[in-house]
Amino acid sequence: MNSAIQTLEPGRVVLVTAGAAGIGRCIAETFIQAGARVHVCDLDADVLQAFLDANPGARGTCADIAQREDVERLFAEITTSYGRLDVLINNAGIAGPTAAVEDIDDEDWDQTVAVDLNGQFYVTKRAVPLLKEAGAAAIVNIASNAAFFGFPLRSPYTACKWAMIGLTKTWAMELGPHGVRVNALAPGAVEGPRMEAVMEREAAARGIGRDDVYRGYASGTSMQTWIE
């Protein structure tokens, strides 16, 4: 992958939400290698500090994007530190509950929507004025292949990811005339602690083994495998 990294123009600033681990960390470190000034936010202070220790040129904010006041604090730090923003990666999200629709707790629904949809809106709303000022800017929303198919036992997560595709198309139409590109990536099953927890819950809900769930996810891909 390193051979495909392109050097960015000097001074470009990139914000990656939930950028201290998993997919977000891979994205953030790739931008760092390309010469960007990278700022990440993450809810876990210890994970964030580990990322910053490993990437001393980056900066970070401990923030919960589902909380408006945290988002305001995040952008106050970005404005103070850089005075601009060129790229927003809307990566933050949670898996939500694994249960039949009639068994989903209202609180679990609300929490998933708060992070996976409301949080994306709060961050994007605050970022857009800076992106318009930068010109030739970009937003990348990390959606999911769950945004294109039904996903039994995952109603809140699926609803939010379908919504993100609609917002991506809408924001692309709104912001394109201002020089801001908006796109979405839709990963499949990605190995890591979050999906391990999802598989365990799905296995319990369906009364099958964890390995059966793992193979089921892999069988839905053309390469018959998971993403590292």
Secondary structure as the mmCIF struct_conf table of DSSP 4:
data_model
#
loop_
_struct_conf.conf_type_id
_struct_conf.id
_struct_conf.beg_label_comp_id
_struct_conf.beg_label_asym_id
_struct_conf.beg_label_seq_id
_struct_conf.end_label_comp_id
_struct_conf.end_label_asym_id
_struct_conf.end_label_seq_id
HELX_RH_3T_P HELX_RH_3T_P1 ASN A 2 ALA A 4
HELX_LH_PP_P HELX_LH_PP_P1 ILE A 5 GLU A 9
TURN_TY1_P TURN_TY1_P1 PRO A 10 GLY A 11
STRN STRN1 VAL A 13 THR A 17
TURN_TY1_P TURN_TY1_P2 ALA A 18 ALA A 18
BEND BEND1 ALA A 20 ALA A 21
HELX_RH_AL_P HELX_RH_AL_P1 GLY A 22 GLN A 33
TURN_TY1_P TURN_TY1_P3 ALA A 34 GLY A 35
STRN STRN2 ARG A 37 ASP A 42
BEND BEND2 LEU A 43 LEU A 43
HELX_RH_AL_P HELX_RH_AL_P2 ALA A 45 ALA A 54
TURN_TY1_P TURN_TY1_P4 PRO A 56 GLY A 57
STRN STRN3 ARG A 59 CYS A 62
TURN_TY1_P TURN_TY1_P5 ILE A 65 ALA A 66
BEND BEND3 GLN A 67 GLN A 67
HELX_RH_AL_P HELX_RH_AL_P3 ARG A 68 SER A 81
TURN_TY1_P TURN_TY1_P6 TYR A 82 TYR A 82
BEND BEND4 GLY A 83 GLY A 83
STRN STRN4 VAL A 87 ASN A 90
BEND BEND5 ALA A 99 ALA A 99
HELX_RH_3T_P HELX_RH_3T_P2 VAL A 101 ASP A 103
HELX_RH_AL_P HELX_RH_AL_P4 ASP A 106 VAL A 113
HELX_RH_PI_P HELX_RH_PI_P1 ALA A 114 ASN A 118
HELX_RH_AL_P HELX_RH_AL_P5 GLY A 119 ALA A 134
BEND BEND6 GLY A 135 ALA A 136
STRN STRN5 ALA A 137 ILE A 142
HELX_RH_3T_P HELX_RH_3T_P3 ASN A 145 ALA A 147
BEND BEND7 PHE A 148 PHE A 149
TURN_TY1_P TURN_TY1_P7 PRO A 152 LEU A 153
HELX_RH_AL_P HELX_RH_AL_P6 SER A 155 LEU A 175
HELX_RH_3T_P HELX_RH_3T_P4 GLY A 176 HIS A 178
TURN_TY1_P TURN_TY1_P8 GLY A 179 GLY A 179
STRN STRN6 VAL A 180 LEU A 185
STRN STRN7 VAL A 190 VAL A 190
BEND BEND8 GLY A 192 GLY A 192
HELX_RH_AL_P HELX_RH_AL_P7 PRO A 193 ARG A 206
TURN_TY1_P TURN_TY1_P9 GLY A 207 GLY A 207
BEND BEND9 ILE A 208 ILE A 208
HELX_RH_AL_P HELX_RH_AL_P8 ARG A 210 SER A 219
TURN_TY1_P TURN_TY1_P10 GLY A 220 GLY A 220
BEND BEND10 THR A 221 THR A 221
TURN_TY1_P TURN_TY1_P11 SER A 222 MET A 223
BEND BEND11 GLN A 224 THR A 225
STRN STRN8 ILE A 227 ILE A 227
#
